[in-house]
Amino acid sequence: MEELEKEIIVKFNDEELTIVKNIYAVGNATRLDLVDKEGMPCLTVTTNVEHIELNEGEILVKEYTENRGVLKALKQAGVIENITEKVSQGYDYVHICKLLI
């Protein structure tokens, strides 16, 4: 787990959650999770798709099913800048975003 300079709070689904930054074991992409005040995992924000090439500092954000609305919440918290490119993943899409933290 990578230590962030300061705790970053994301307001999502009427909860204040904290960002945890990690690296996926395969592909070496950045992984972001949201945890509650007790440190319990609530949501994995990103996904790792090996065939999608990302530039330095980019992540793939899931905005489907239980993640609906997380893109807006991350932008409001200053965590990402949406690049607006959507890439097909299975039956849905992921968003390529620039990570700001």
Phi and psi restraints in degrees (range 20) as a CNS / XPLOR table:
assign (resid 1 and name C) (resid 2 and name N)
       (resid 2 and name CA) (resid 2 and name C) 1.0 -90.5 20.0 2
assign (resid 2 and name N) (resid 2 and name CA)
       (resid 2 and name C) (resid 3 and name N) 1.0 130.1 20.0 2
assign (resid 2 and name C) (resid 3 and name N)
       (resid 3 and name CA) (resid 3 and name C) 1.0 -77.4 20.0 2
assign (resid 3 and name N) (resid 3 and name CA)
       (resid 3 and name C) (resid 4 and name N) 1.0 129.1 20.0 2
assign (resid 3 and name C) (resid 4 and name N)
       (resid 4 and name CA) (resid 4 and name C) 1.0 -87.4 20.0 2
assign (resid 4 and name N) (resid 4 and name CA)
       (resid 4 and name C) (resid 5 and name N) 1.0 152.3 20.0 2
assign (resid 4 and name C) (resid 5 and name N)
       (resid 5 and name CA) (resid 5 and name C) 1.0 -58.1 20.0 2
assign (resid 5 and name N) (resid 5 and name CA)
       (resid 5 and name C) (resid 6 and name N) 1.0 -37.6 20.0 2
assign (resid 5 and name C) (resid 6 and name N)
       (resid 6 and name CA) (resid 6 and name C) 1.0 -145.1 20.0 2
assign (resid 6 and name N) (resid 6 and name CA)
       (resid 6 and name C) (resid 7 and name N) 1.0 157.9 20.0 2
assign (resid 6 and name C) (resid 7 and name N)
       (resid 7 and name CA) (resid 7 and name C) 1.0 -68.6 20.0 2
assign (resid 7 and name N) (resid 7 and name CA)
       (resid 7 and name C) (resid 8 and name N) 1.0 132.1 20.0 2
assign (resid 7 and name C) (resid 8 and name N)
       (resid 8 and name CA) (resid 8 and name C) 1.0 -112.2 20.0 2
assign (resid 8 and name N) (resid 8 and name CA)
       (resid 8 and name C) (resid 9 and name N) 1.0 120.5 20.0 2
assign (resid 8 and name C) (resid 9 and name N)
       (resid 9 and name CA) (resid 9 and name C) 1.0 -97.4 20.0 2
assign (resid 9 and name N) (resid 9 and name CA)
       (resid 9 and name C) (resid 10 and name N) 1.0 132.2 20.0 2
assign (resid 9 and name C) (resid 10 and name N)
       (resid 10 and name CA) (resid 10 and name C) 1.0 -118.7 20.0 2
assign (resid 10 and name N) (resid 10 and name CA)
       (resid 10 and name C) (resid 11 and name N) 1.0 125.0 20.0 2
assign (resid 10 and name C) (resid 11 and name N)
       (resid 11 and name CA) (resid 11 and name C) 1.0 -88.9 20.0 2
assign (resid 11 and name N) (resid 11 and name CA)
       (resid 11 and name C) (resid 12 and name N) 1.0 113.7 20.0 2
assign (resid 11 and name C) (resid 12 and name N)
       (resid 12 and name CA) (resid 12 and name C) 1.0 -140.6 20.0 2
assign (resid 12 and name N) (resid 12 and name CA)
       (resid 12 and name C) (resid 13 and name N) 1.0 126.9 20.0 2
assign (resid 12 and name C) (resid 13 and name N)
       (resid 13 and name CA) (resid 13 and name C) 1.0 52.3 20.0 2
assign (resid 13 and name N) (resid 13 and name CA)
       (resid 13 and name C) (resid 14 and name N) 1.0 48.1 20.0 2
assign (resid 13 and name C) (resid 14 and name N)
       (resid 14 and name CA) (resid 14 and name C) 1.0 63.3 20.0 2
assign (resid 14 and name N) (resid 14 and name CA)
       (resid 14 and name C) (resid 15 and name N) 1.0 20.6 20.0 2
assign (resid 14 and name C) (resid 15 and name N)
       (resid 15 and name CA) (resid 15 and name C) 1.0 -124.2 20.0 2
assign (resid 15 and name N) (resid 15 and name CA)
       (resid 15 and name C) (resid 16 and name N) 1.0 151.0 20.0 2
assign (resid 15 and name C) (resid 16 and name N)
       (resid 16 and name CA) (resid 16 and name C) 1.0 -99.6 20.0 2
assign (resid 16 and name N) (resid 16 and name CA)
       (resid 16 and name C) (resid 17 and name N) 1.0 112.3 20.0 2
assign (resid 16 and name C) (resid 17 and name N)
       (resid 17 and name CA) (resid 17 and name C) 1.0 -116.2 20.0 2
assign (resid 17 and name N) (resid 17 and name CA)
       (resid 17 and name C) (resid 18 and name N) 1.0 156.0 20.0 2
assign (resid 17 and name C) (resid 18 and name N)
       (resid 18 and name CA) (resid 18 and name C) 1.0 -108.1 20.0 2
assign (resid 18 and name N) (resid 18 and name CA)
       (resid 18 and name C) (resid 19 and name N) 1.0 140.3 20.0 2
assign (resid 18 and name C) (resid 19 and name N)
       (resid 19 and name CA) (resid 19 and name C) 1.0 -77.5 20.0 2
assign (resid 19 and name N) (resid 19 and name CA)
       (resid 19 and name C) (resid 20 and name N) 1.0 135.3 20.0 2
assign (resid 19 and name C) (resid 20 and name N)
       (resid 20 and name CA) (resid 20 and name C) 1.0 -121.0 20.0 2
assign (resid 20 and name N) (resid 20 and name CA)
       (resid 20 and name C) (resid 21 and name N) 1.0 126.2 20.0 2
assign (resid 20 and name C) (resid 21 and name N)
       (resid 21 and name CA) (resid 21 and name C) 1.0 -105.9 20.0 2
assign (resid 21 and name N) (resid 21 and name CA)
       (resid 21 and name C) (resid 22 and name N) 1.0 132.5 20.0 2
assign (resid 21 and name C) (resid 22 and name N)
       (resid 22 and name CA) (resid 22 and name C) 1.0 -143.5 20.0 2
assign (resid 22 and name N) (resid 22 and name CA)
       (resid 22 and name C) (resid 23 and name N) 1.0 -176.3 20.0 2
assign (resid 22 and name C) (resid 23 and name N)
       (resid 23 and name CA) (resid 23 and name C) 1.0 -125.2 20.0 2
assign (resid 23 and name N) (resid 23 and name CA)
       (resid 23 and name C) (resid 24 and name N) 1.0 135.3 20.0 2
assign (resid 23 and name C) (resid 24 and name N)
       (resid 24 and name CA) (resid 24 and name C) 1.0 -67.3 20.0 2
assign (resid 24 and name N) (resid 24 and name CA)
       (resid 24 and name C) (resid 25 and name N) 1.0 143.3 20.0 2
assign (resid 24 and name C) (resid 25 and name N)
       (resid 25 and name CA) (resid 25 and name C) 1.0 -65.7 20.0 2
assign (resid 25 and name N) (resid 25 and name CA)
       (resid 25 and name C) (resid 26 and name N) 1.0 -37.6 20.0 2
assign (resid 25 and name C) (resid 26 and name N)
       (resid 26 and name CA) (resid 26 and name C) 1.0 -105.6 20.0 2
assign (resid 26 and name N) (resid 26 and name CA)
       (resid 26 and name C) (resid 27 and name N) 1.0 128.4 20.0 2
assign (resid 26 and name C) (resid 27 and name N)
       (resid 27 and name CA) (resid 27 and name C) 1.0 91.2 20.0 2
assign (resid 27 and name N) (resid 27 and name CA)
       (resid 27 and name C) (resid 28 and name N) 1.0 -15.4 20.0 2
assign (resid 27 and name C) (resid 28 and name N)
       (resid 28 and name CA) (resid 28 and name C) 1.0 61.5 20.0 2
assign (resid 28 and name N) (resid 28 and name CA)
       (resid 28 and name C) (resid 29 and name N) 1.0 24.9 20.0 2
assign (resid 28 and name C) (resid 29 and name N)
       (resid 29 and name CA) (resid 29 and name C) 1.0 -82.8 20.0 2
assign (resid 29 and name N) (resid 29 and name CA)
       (resid 29 and name C) (resid 30 and name N) 1.0 157.5 20.0 2
assign (resid 29 and name C) (resid 30 and name N)
       (resid 30 and name CA) (resid 30 and name C) 1.0 -75.4 20.0 2
assign (resid 30 and name N) (resid 30 and name CA)
       (resid 30 and name C) (resid 31 and name N) 1.0 136.8 20.0 2
assign (resid 30 and name C) (resid 31 and name N)
       (resid 31 and name CA) (resid 31 and name C) 1.0 -115.6 20.0 2
assign (resid 31 and name N) (resid 31 and name CA)
       (resid 31 and name C) (resid 32 and name N) 1.0 132.7 20.0 2
assign (resid 31 and name C) (resid 32 and name N)
       (resid 32 and name CA) (resid 32 and name C) 1.0 -118.7 20.0 2
assign (resid 32 and name N) (resid 32 and name CA)
       (resid 32 and name C) (resid 33 and name N) 1.0 132.3 20.0 2
assign (resid 32 and name C) (resid 33 and name N)
       (resid 33 and name CA) (resid 33 and name C) 1.0 -123.7 20.0 2
assign (resid 33 and name N) (resid 33 and name CA)
       (resid 33 and name C) (resid 34 and name N) 1.0 154.8 20.0 2
assign (resid 33 and name C) (resid 34 and name N)
       (resid 34 and name CA) (resid 34 and name C) 1.0 -110.8 20.0 2
assign (resid 34 and name N) (resid 34 and name CA)
       (resid 34 and name C) (resid 35 and name N) 1.0 130.5 20.0 2
assign (resid 34 and name C) (resid 35 and name N)
       (resid 35 and name CA) (resid 35 and name C) 1.0 -122.1 20.0 2
assign (resid 35 and name N) (resid 35 and name CA)
       (resid 35 and name C) (resid 36 and name N) 1.0 155.4 20.0 2
assign (resid 35 and name C) (resid 36 and name N)
       (resid 36 and name CA) (resid 36 and name C) 1.0 -84.2 20.0 2
assign (resid 36 and name N) (resid 36 and name CA)
       (resid 36 and name C) (resid 37 and name N) 1.0 -175.3 20.0 2
assign (resid 36 and name C) (resid 37 and name N)
       (resid 37 and name CA) (resid 37 and name C) 1.0 -62.6 20.0 2
assign (resid 37 and name N) (resid 37 and name CA)
       (resid 37 and name C) (resid 38 and name N) 1.0 -24.4 20.0 2
assign (resid 37 and name C) (resid 38 and name N)
       (resid 38 and name CA) (resid 38 and name C) 1.0 -90.1 20.0 2
assign (resid 38 and name N) (resid 38 and name CA)
       (resid 38 and name C) (resid 39 and name N) 1.0 0.1 20.0 2
assign (resid 38 and name C) (resid 39 and name N)
       (resid 39 and name CA) (resid 39 and name C) 1.0 86.0 20.0 2
assign (resid 39 and name N) (resid 39 and name CA)
       (resid 39 and name C) (resid 40 and name N) 1.0 9.2 20.0 2
assign (resid 39 and name C) (resid 40 and name N)
       (resid 40 and name CA) (resid 40 and name C) 1.0 -80.9 20.0 2
assign (resid 40 and name N) (resid 40 and name CA)
       (resid 40 and name C) (resid 41 and name N) 1.0 133.2 20.0 2
assign (resid 40 and name C) (resid 41 and name N)
       (resid 41 and name CA) (resid 41 and name C) 1.0 -62.2 20.0 2
assign (resid 41 and name N) (resid 41 and name CA)
       (resid 41 and name C) (resid 42 and name N) 1.0 135.1 20.0 2
assign (resid 41 and name C) (resid 42 and name N)
       (resid 42 and name CA) (resid 42 and name C) 1.0 -115.2 20.0 2
assign (resid 42 and name N) (resid 42 and name CA)
       (resid 42 and name C) (resid 43 and name N) 1.0 -35.0 20.0 2
assign (resid 42 and name C) (resid 43 and name N)
       (resid 43 and name CA) (resid 43 and name C) 1.0 -161.5 20.0 2
assign (resid 43 and name N) (resid 43 and name CA)
       (resid 43 and name C) (resid 44 and name N) 1.0 134.8 20.0 2
assign (resid 43 and name C) (resid 44 and name N)
       (resid 44 and name CA) (resid 44 and name C) 1.0 -94.0 20.0 2
assign (resid 44 and name N) (resid 44 and name CA)
       (resid 44 and name C) (resid 45 and name N) 1.0 121.0 20.0 2
assign (resid 44 and name C) (resid 45 and name N)
       (resid 45 and name CA) (resid 45 and name C) 1.0 -82.6 20.0 2
assign (resid 45 and name N) (resid 45 and name CA)
       (resid 45 and name C) (resid 46 and name N) 1.0 -34.7 20.0 2
assign (resid 45 and name C) (resid 46 and name N)
       (resid 46 and name CA) (resid 46 and name C) 1.0 -105.9 20.0 2
assign (resid 46 and name N) (resid 46 and name CA)
       (resid 46 and name C) (resid 47 and name N) 1.0 172.5 20.0 2
assign (resid 46 and name C) (resid 47 and name N)
       (resid 47 and name CA) (resid 47 and name C) 1.0 -139.3 20.0 2
assign (resid 47 and name N) (resid 47 and name CA)
       (resid 47 and name C) (resid 48 and name N) 1.0 162.8 20.0 2
assign (resid 47 and name C) (resid 48 and name N)
       (resid 48 and name CA) (resid 48 and name C) 1.0 -122.1 20.0 2
assign (resid 48 and name N) (resid 48 and name CA)
       (resid 48 and name C) (resid 49 and name N) 1.0 110.2 20.0 2
assign (resid 48 and name C) (resid 49 and name N)
       (resid 49 and name CA) (resid 49 and name C) 1.0 -118.0 20.0 2
assign (resid 49 and name N) (resid 49 and name CA)
       (resid 49 and name C) (resid 50 and name N) 1.0 108.9 20.0 2
assign (resid 49 and name C) (resid 50 and name N)
       (resid 50 and name CA) (resid 50 and name C) 1.0 -59.9 20.0 2
assign (resid 50 and name N) (resid 50 and name CA)
       (resid 50 and name C) (resid 51 and name N) 1.0 -32.9 20.0 2
assign (resid 50 and name C) (resid 51 and name N)
       (resid 51 and name CA) (resid 51 and name C) 1.0 -82.1 20.0 2
assign (resid 51 and name N) (resid 51 and name CA)
       (resid 51 and name C) (resid 52 and name N) 1.0 -3.7 20.0 2
assign (resid 51 and name C) (resid 52 and name N)
       (resid 52 and name CA) (resid 52 and name C) 1.0 -97.9 20.0 2
assign (resid 52 and name N) (resid 52 and name CA)
       (resid 52 and name C) (resid 53 and name N) 1.0 116.7 20.0 2
assign (resid 52 and name C) (resid 53 and name N)
       (resid 53 and name CA) (resid 53 and name C) 1.0 -85.8 20.0 2
assign (resid 53 and name N) (resid 53 and name CA)
       (resid 53 and name C) (resid 54 and name N) 1.0 129.2 20.0 2
assign (resid 53 and name C) (resid 54 and name N)
       (resid 54 and name CA) (resid 54 and name C) 1.0 -111.2 20.0 2
assign (resid 54 and name N) (resid 54 and name CA)
       (resid 54 and name C) (resid 55 and name N) 1.0 148.0 20.0 2
assign (resid 54 and name C) (resid 55 and name N)
       (resid 55 and name CA) (resid 55 and name C) 1.0 -80.5 20.0 2
assign (resid 55 and name N) (resid 55 and name CA)
       (resid 55 and name C) (resid 56 and name N) 1.0 165.7 20.0 2
assign (resid 55 and name C) (resid 56 and name N)
       (resid 56 and name CA) (resid 56 and name C) 1.0 -54.0 20.0 2
assign (resid 56 and name N) (resid 56 and name CA)
       (resid 56 and name C) (resid 57 and name N) 1.0 130.2 20.0 2
assign (resid 56 and name C) (resid 57 and name N)
       (resid 57 and name CA) (resid 57 and name C) 1.0 82.9 20.0 2
assign (resid 57 and name N) (resid 57 and name CA)
       (resid 57 and name C) (resid 58 and name N) 1.0 8.5 20.0 2
assign (resid 57 and name C) (resid 58 and name N)
       (resid 58 and name CA) (resid 58 and name C) 1.0 -102.1 20.0 2
assign (resid 58 and name N) (resid 58 and name CA)
       (resid 58 and name C) (resid 59 and name N) 1.0 150.5 20.0 2
assign (resid 58 and name C) (resid 59 and name N)
       (resid 59 and name CA) (resid 59 and name C) 1.0 -134.9 20.0 2
assign (resid 59 and name N) (resid 59 and name CA)
       (resid 59 and name C) (resid 60 and name N) 1.0 163.5 20.0 2
assign (resid 59 and name C) (resid 60 and name N)
       (resid 60 and name CA) (resid 60 and name C) 1.0 -105.4 20.0 2
assign (resid 60 and name N) (resid 60 and name CA)
       (resid 60 and name C) (resid 61 and name N) 1.0 117.8 20.0 2
assign (resid 60 and name C) (resid 61 and name N)
       (resid 61 and name CA) (resid 61 and name C) 1.0 -103.3 20.0 2
assign (resid 61 and name N) (resid 61 and name CA)
       (resid 61 and name C) (resid 62 and name N) 1.0 129.6 20.0 2
assign (resid 61 and name C) (resid 62 and name N)
       (resid 62 and name CA) (resid 62 and name C) 1.0 -83.3 20.0 2
assign (resid 62 and name N) (resid 62 and name CA)
       (resid 62 and name C) (resid 63 and name N) 1.0 130.8 20.0 2
assign (resid 62 and name C) (resid 63 and name N)
       (resid 63 and name CA) (resid 63 and name C) 1.0 -129.0 20.0 2
assign (resid 63 and name N) (resid 63 and name CA)
       (resid 63 and name C) (resid 64 and name N) 1.0 31.5 20.0 2
assign (resid 63 and name C) (resid 64 and name N)
       (resid 64 and name CA) (resid 64 and name C) 1.0 -125.1 20.0 2
assign (resid 64 and name N) (resid 64 and name CA)
       (resid 64 and name C) (resid 65 and name N) 1.0 166.0 20.0 2
assign (resid 64 and name C) (resid 65 and name N)
       (resid 65 and name CA) (resid 65 and name C) 1.0 45.6 20.0 2
assign (resid 65 and name N) (resid 65 and name CA)
       (resid 65 and name C) (resid 66 and name N) 1.0 -121.4 20.0 2
assign (resid 65 and name C) (resid 66 and name N)
       (resid 66 and name CA) (resid 66 and name C) 1.0 -67.6 20.0 2
assign (resid 66 and name N) (resid 66 and name CA)
       (resid 66 and name C) (resid 67 and name N) 1.0 -11.3 20.0 2
assign (resid 66 and name C) (resid 67 and name N)
       (resid 67 and name CA) (resid 67 and name C) 1.0 -91.4 20.0 2
assign (resid 67 and name N) (resid 67 and name CA)
       (resid 67 and name C) (resid 68 and name N) 1.0 -0.5 20.0 2
assign (resid 67 and name C) (resid 68 and name N)
       (resid 68 and name CA) (resid 68 and name C) 1.0 -57.8 20.0 2
assign (resid 68 and name N) (resid 68 and name CA)
       (resid 68 and name C) (resid 69 and name N) 1.0 122.4 20.0 2
assign (resid 68 and name C) (resid 69 and name N)
       (resid 69 and name CA) (resid 69 and name C) 1.0 101.8 20.0 2
assign (resid 69 and name N) (resid 69 and name CA)
       (resid 69 and name C) (resid 70 and name N) 1.0 -9.2 20.0 2
assign (resid 69 and name C) (resid 70 and name N)
       (resid 70 and name CA) (resid 70 and name C) 1.0 -71.4 20.0 2
assign (resid 70 and name N) (resid 70 and name CA)
       (resid 70 and name C) (resid 71 and name N) 1.0 -30.4 20.0 2
assign (resid 70 and name C) (resid 71 and name N)
       (resid 71 and name CA) (resid 71 and name C) 1.0 -60.1 20.0 2
assign (resid 71 and name N) (resid 71 and name CA)
       (resid 71 and name C) (resid 72 and name N) 1.0 -48.1 20.0 2
assign (resid 71 and name C) (resid 72 and name N)
       (resid 72 and name CA) (resid 72 and name C) 1.0 -63.1 20.0 2
assign (resid 72 and name N) (resid 72 and name CA)
       (resid 72 and name C) (resid 73 and name N) 1.0 -42.3 20.0 2
assign (resid 72 and name C) (resid 73 and name N)
       (resid 73 and name CA) (resid 73 and name C) 1.0 -63.2 20.0 2
assign (resid 73 and name N) (resid 73 and name CA)
       (resid 73 and name C) (resid 74 and name N) 1.0 -40.1 20.0 2
assign (resid 73 and name C) (resid 74 and name N)
       (resid 74 and name CA) (resid 74 and name C) 1.0 -68.6 20.0 2
assign (resid 74 and name N) (resid 74 and name CA)
       (resid 74 and name C) (resid 75 and name N) 1.0 -38.3 20.0 2
assign (resid 74 and name C) (resid 75 and name N)
       (resid 75 and name CA) (resid 75 and name C) 1.0 -64.9 20.0 2
assign (resid 75 and name N) (resid 75 and name CA)
       (resid 75 and name C) (resid 76 and name N) 1.0 -43.9 20.0 2
assign (resid 75 and name C) (resid 76 and name N)
       (resid 76 and name CA) (resid 76 and name C) 1.0 -64.3 20.0 2
assign (resid 76 and name N) (resid 76 and name CA)
       (resid 76 and name C) (resid 77 and name N) 1.0 -30.7 20.0 2
assign (resid 76 and name C) (resid 77 and name N)
       (resid 77 and name CA) (resid 77 and name C) 1.0 -84.0 20.0 2
assign (resid 77 and name N) (resid 77 and name CA)
       (resid 77 and name C) (resid 78 and name N) 1.0 -3.7 20.0 2
assign (resid 77 and name C) (resid 78 and name N)
       (resid 78 and name CA) (resid 78 and name C) 1.0 76.6 20.0 2
assign (resid 78 and name N) (resid 78 and name CA)
       (resid 78 and name C) (resid 79 and name N) 1.0 23.5 20.0 2
assign (resid 78 and name C) (resid 79 and name N)
       (resid 79 and name CA) (resid 79 and name C) 1.0 -87.4 20.0 2
assign (resid 79 and name N) (resid 79 and name CA)
       (resid 79 and name C) (resid 80 and name N) 1.0 -36.8 20.0 2
assign (resid 79 and name C) (resid 80 and name N)
       (resid 80 and name CA) (resid 80 and name C) 1.0 -134.1 20.0 2
assign (resid 80 and name N) (resid 80 and name CA)
       (resid 80 and name C) (resid 81 and name N) 1.0 163.6 20.0 2
assign (resid 80 and name C) (resid 81 and name N)
       (resid 81 and name CA) (resid 81 and name C) 1.0 -123.3 20.0 2
assign (resid 81 and name N) (resid 81 and name CA)
       (resid 81 and name C) (resid 82 and name N) 1.0 120.7 20.0 2
assign (resid 81 and name C) (resid 82 and name N)
       (resid 82 and name CA) (resid 82 and name C) 1.0 -72.2 20.0 2
assign (resid 82 and name N) (resid 82 and name CA)
       (resid 82 and name C) (resid 83 and name N) 1.0 126.0 20.0 2
assign (resid 82 and name C) (resid 83 and name N)
       (resid 83 and name CA) (resid 83 and name C) 1.0 -86.0 20.0 2
assign (resid 83 and name N) (resid 83 and name CA)
       (resid 83 and name C) (resid 84 and name N) 1.0 -11.7 20.0 2
assign (resid 83 and name C) (resid 84 and name N)
       (resid 84 and name CA) (resid 84 and name C) 1.0 70.8 20.0 2
assign (resid 84 and name N) (resid 84 and name CA)
       (resid 84 and name C) (resid 85 and name N) 1.0 4.5 20.0 2
assign (resid 84 and name C) (resid 85 and name N)
       (resid 85 and name CA) (resid 85 and name C) 1.0 -86.0 20.0 2
assign (resid 85 and name N) (resid 85 and name CA)
       (resid 85 and name C) (resid 86 and name N) 1.0 128.5 20.0 2
assign (resid 85 and name C) (resid 86 and name N)
       (resid 86 and name CA) (resid 86 and name C) 1.0 -109.5 20.0 2
assign (resid 86 and name N) (resid 86 and name CA)
       (resid 86 and name C) (resid 87 and name N) 1.0 138.6 20.0 2
assign (resid 86 and name C) (resid 87 and name N)
       (resid 87 and name CA) (resid 87 and name C) 1.0 -123.8 20.0 2
assign (resid 87 and name N) (resid 87 and name CA)
       (resid 87 and name C) (resid 88 and name N) 1.0 134.7 20.0 2
assign (resid 87 and name C) (resid 88 and name N)
       (resid 88 and name CA) (resid 88 and name C) 1.0 -65.0 20.0 2
assign (resid 88 and name N) (resid 88 and name CA)
       (resid 88 and name C) (resid 89 and name N) 1.0 135.0 20.0 2
assign (resid 88 and name C) (resid 89 and name N)
       (resid 89 and name CA) (resid 89 and name C) 1.0 -140.3 20.0 2
assign (resid 89 and name N) (resid 89 and name CA)
       (resid 89 and name C) (resid 90 and name N) 1.0 104.6 20.0 2
assign (resid 89 and name C) (resid 90 and name N)
       (resid 90 and name CA) (resid 90 and name C) 1.0 63.9 20.0 2
assign (resid 90 and name N) (resid 90 and name CA)
       (resid 90 and name C) (resid 91 and name N) 1.0 -124.1 20.0 2
assign (resid 90 and name C) (resid 91 and name N)
       (resid 91 and name CA) (resid 91 and name C) 1.0 -91.8 20.0 2
assign (resid 91 and name N) (resid 91 and name CA)
       (resid 91 and name C) (resid 92 and name N) 1.0 2.4 20.0 2
assign (resid 91 and name C) (resid 92 and name N)
       (resid 92 and name CA) (resid 92 and name C) 1.0 -139.3 20.0 2
assign (resid 92 and name N) (resid 92 and name CA)
       (resid 92 and name C) (resid 93 and name N) 1.0 -162.4 20.0 2
assign (resid 92 and name C) (resid 93 and name N)
       (resid 93 and name CA) (resid 93 and name C) 1.0 -127.9 20.0 2
assign (resid 93 and name N) (resid 93 and name CA)
       (resid 93 and name C) (resid 94 and name N) 1.0 156.4 20.0 2
assign (resid 93 and name C) (resid 94 and name N)
       (resid 94 and name CA) (resid 94 and name C) 1.0 -120.1 20.0 2
assign (resid 94 and name N) (resid 94 and name CA)
       (resid 94 and name C) (resid 95 and name N) 1.0 155.3 20.0 2
assign (resid 94 and name C) (resid 95 and name N)
       (resid 95 and name CA) (resid 95 and name C) 1.0 -105.8 20.0 2
assign (resid 95 and name N) (resid 95 and name CA)
       (resid 95 and name C) (resid 96 and name N) 1.0 130.3 20.0 2
assign (resid 95 and name C) (resid 96 and name N)
       (resid 96 and name CA) (resid 96 and name C) 1.0 -84.3 20.0 2
assign (resid 96 and name N) (resid 96 and name CA)
       (resid 96 and name C) (resid 97 and name N) 1.0 121.5 20.0 2
assign (resid 96 and name C) (resid 97 and name N)
       (resid 97 and name CA) (resid 97 and name C) 1.0 -130.6 20.0 2
assign (resid 97 and name N) (resid 97 and name CA)
       (resid 97 and name C) (resid 98 and name N) 1.0 150.9 20.0 2
assign (resid 97 and name C) (resid 98 and name N)
       (resid 98 and name CA) (resid 98 and name C) 1.0 -85.7 20.0 2
assign (resid 98 and name N) (resid 98 and name CA)
       (resid 98 and name C) (resid 99 and name N) 1.0 127.1 20.0 2
assign (resid 98 and name C) (resid 99 and name N)
       (resid 99 and name CA) (resid 99 and name C) 1.0 -83.6 20.0 2
assign (resid 99 and name N) (resid 99 and name CA)
       (resid 99 and name C) (resid 100 and name N) 1.0 128.8 20.0 2
assign (resid 99 and name C) (resid 100 and name N)
       (resid 100 and name CA) (resid 100 and name C) 1.0 -102.2 20.0 2
assign (resid 100 and name N) (resid 100 and name CA)
       (resid 100 and name C) (resid 101 and name N) 1.0 -1.0 20.0 2
